[in-house]
Amino acid sequence: MGDVFNAIALGILEGVTEFLPVSSTGHLILAGHLLEFEGRAADTFKIVIQLGAVLALLLLYWKRYMTILRGLVAFGGLRKQEQLNAIHLFLAMFPGLVVYLIAKDAIKTVLFGPGPVLIGLVAGGVLMIAASRAKRTITAERTDDIGYKQAFGIGLFQCLSLWPGFSRSGSTIAGGLLLGTSQKAAADFTFIVSVPVMLGATLLDLFDNRLWLTTDDFALFAVGFAAAFLVAMIAVTTFLKLIKRLRLEWFALYRFALAAIFYWVVFV
């Protein structure tokens, strides 16, 4: 029963936090530490439940992905910078993919712990406040206004999310703001890019942890996957509107409070 409770609790936590700029990975690491749900099998479980969140986002944006795929097949659509296309996604994904492939062992060994997560929460919060308050000229009011240089720049900021606690959405939305996009455009672009990024990273992680995927854990993984998917479906439709309207400072304050609470619980 304890494992089932952990699976449901972590699945819900993944679904709620994946699409907010608060770091779902950081939350899972800290929660896993408190629940004493750690180790290679637990790490594999956390990877599996991310697929539930990916599926929820894919269903939400399926029309946009179909448009991008049609442009990719036609090829001519790739040359039209006035509309979001596959080149934008590639440029946003490429920097993080390179850094991940080069440094993934060091990232997993050094950064996946309560201490680094708390640092990431605070540092990511500072970045979000700086981006929200920075004086800038908005050159991309809509997602389709985002240019190739901006997409690549957002991809560079996304590299920060490889440090657990920084948050993929927090890093990319903050990067978008600093590069001249509106918060709504940055949020939309972040979620659209999230599916191929999360899917690729999850499949790579699953391959690395394939020895820990056993039939004995199938039921537990299925429970966590289902919980993450169902909660993410609700959370996505609710939080997308929230992220586009609320200033990043509010999420930063939450991150600071969470870091302070967990520091007191874990280290004091």
N, C-alpha and C positions, 0 to 999 in steps of 0.2 A: 504493500500500500504506500510505503514511503516513496518508492521509485515512481509510482503512478502519480502521486501528488507532485513530486518534483517535475515530472514530464508536463503535467497540466499547467503548473505554475510558471515554468520557464517558457512554455508555448504561448501562454497568454502574455507574458512579459515581452517576448519577441514580437508578437503581433501588435502590441500597443506602442512599443518604442522604435520599431524599425524605421518608421517614416517620419519621426520627429527628430529635430537636430539635438538629440540628447545622448546618442550612442547606444544602440541596442547591444552591440558587442560588449561594451563596458558594463551595461546593466547585467548581462548574462554572466560575465566573469565575477562580478561582485555578488550577485545572487547565488551563483554556484558555490562560491566560497562560503557564504553564510549557511547554505543548505548542506554543505559538505558533499556536494555533487561535483566532484572533480576527477581528473584523470583522463586517459585517452578515450575511454568509452564515452565519458561525459562530453568531451570535446567533439567527438563525432556526432553525438546527439544534437549539440548546439548547431552544428553545420546542417544537419538534416532539417531541423525546424525552420531554418532560414528559407528553405525551398518553399515552405508553405506561404511565407510572406511574399516571395517572388511570384508565385502563382496568383496571389490576390492582386498584385500590381499589374501583372500581365493581362488579367481579365479586365481591369479597369481601363487600360490604355490600348486595348487590342486594335481599335480603329486606327490609332496613330501609328502603331507598328505595321499594320497592313499597308498604310500609305507609304511608309519608309521602304517596305519590302517591294512594293510595286515600282517605286523610283529606282531601287537597286536593280531590279530585273530589267527595267527599261533603260537603265544606265544614264540616259539623258537627264533624268531627274537629279543626278548627283552633281551636275554642273550648275544647278540653280541655287545660289546662295540665299535667295530670298525665302526659301522654305527649308525647314529642318529636314535633314536627310542623313543617309548612312555615314557620310564623311564627318558630319558633326559628332556622331556617336563614336566613330573610330578615334577622332582626335581627342575626345574627352576620356576615352578608355585607355589609350596607348601609354601615357606616362605612368599611370598606376600599375598597369600590367608589367611594364619593364621593371619598376622598382620592386614589385611583389616577387617576380621571378628571381631577381638578383638577391633579395634580402629576406625571403620568406622564412628561412630557418632561424635567422637572427631575430626576426619579428616574433615568431612563435616562442622562442626560448627566452628572450629578454623582456618583451613587452606584455605578454599575456599573464598579468598578475595584478592584484589589488593596487599596489603602489603605483605602477605606471598608468593604470586606468584613472586613478585620482588626479595624477598630473595632467593627463589628457583632457579630463573633464574641465579642469580649471583653465588650461591653456586654450582649449577650444572655445570656452566661454569668453575669454579675453578677445580672441580673434573675431567672434561674432559681434561683440560690442563695438570693436574698432570698425568693422565693416558697416554696421548699421549707422554709425555716427559719422562716417567719412563723407566729406563733401565730394560729390561726383556728378557728372553729366550722364543722364540715362540715354543710351543709344539703342537699347533693345527693350522696348516696352512689352513686346510679345515674344513667345518662344521662337516663332518663325523669324524674328528680327535678329536673333543671335548669329553672329558671324563665325567664321572658321577660327580666327585668332582668339575670339572669346571662348569658343568651345575648348580649344587647346589649353588656354589659361585656366579654365575651370577644371580641366583634367589635371593640371599641375597642383591645384589646390586639393583635389581629391586624393592625391598621394598622402596628405596628412591623415586621412582616415585610416591608413594602415596602422597607425598608432591607436590602439583601442582606447576609447574615451573621447577622441576628437570628433567622431561622428561623420559619416559620409555625407549626409544631407546638410549638416552644419557647416562642414568645410566647403562644400560646393556652392551652397547658397551664399555664404560669406564671400567666397571667391567671385561669384557672379555679381554681387553688389559692388565689390571693389573694381570689377572690370566693366561696369557700366550697364548692367542689366537691371530691370526692375525686380523686386522681390518675387512677384508672381511669376515672371519669366524664369528666374533662377530656380524657383521651386519646381515648376513644371519640368524644366530641363533636367533637374536633378532626378526626379522620379522616372522620367523616360529613360535616362541613362542607367538608372539603378538596376533594371531588369537584366540587360546583358552583363553588366559588371558583377552583380550578385550571383547570377547564374554561372558565369565563368569561374568566379572565385570559389563558389560552393562545389562545383564539379571537380576543380583541382584539389580542393581540400579533401573531398570524399575519396578521390583516388589515392592521395597520400595516406589516408586513414582506412583504406579498404580492408586491412587485416582486422580492424575492430568492428566491421559490419558483419554481425552474425544473426542467424535466424532467431536466436534466443532473445535478442533485443528488438525484434521487429515490432512486436505489439507496443512496446514502450515508445519507440520512435514514431509509430503511427499515431499514437495518442498526442504526442507533442506536435507533430506535423499538422494534425487536424485542428488542434487548439490554436496554433499560430495562424493557420489559414483563415479560420472563422473569425478570429478576433481582428486579424489584419484587414479582412474585407470590410468590417465595420469601421475600423480605425482609419483606413485610407480615405473613405468618403467623408468622414468627419474631420480628420486632421488636415486634409489638403486645404480646405477653406480656412482653417485656423492658422496654418503656417503662412498663407498668403496675406493674411490680415494683421497678425500679431508681429510686433517688432521683435527682432532677434534678442534684444536685451532681456525679455521675459524668460526665454529659454536659457539664456546664460545665467540668470539668477537661480533658476532651478538647478542647473548644473553645479553652481557654487554650493548651494544648500546640500545637494546630494553628496558632493565630495566631502563636505564638512561632517555630515552625519556618518558616512562610512568610515572616514578617518577616525572618528571617535569610537565607533563600534569595533573596527578591526585592529587599530593600532594603539588605542589608549587603554 
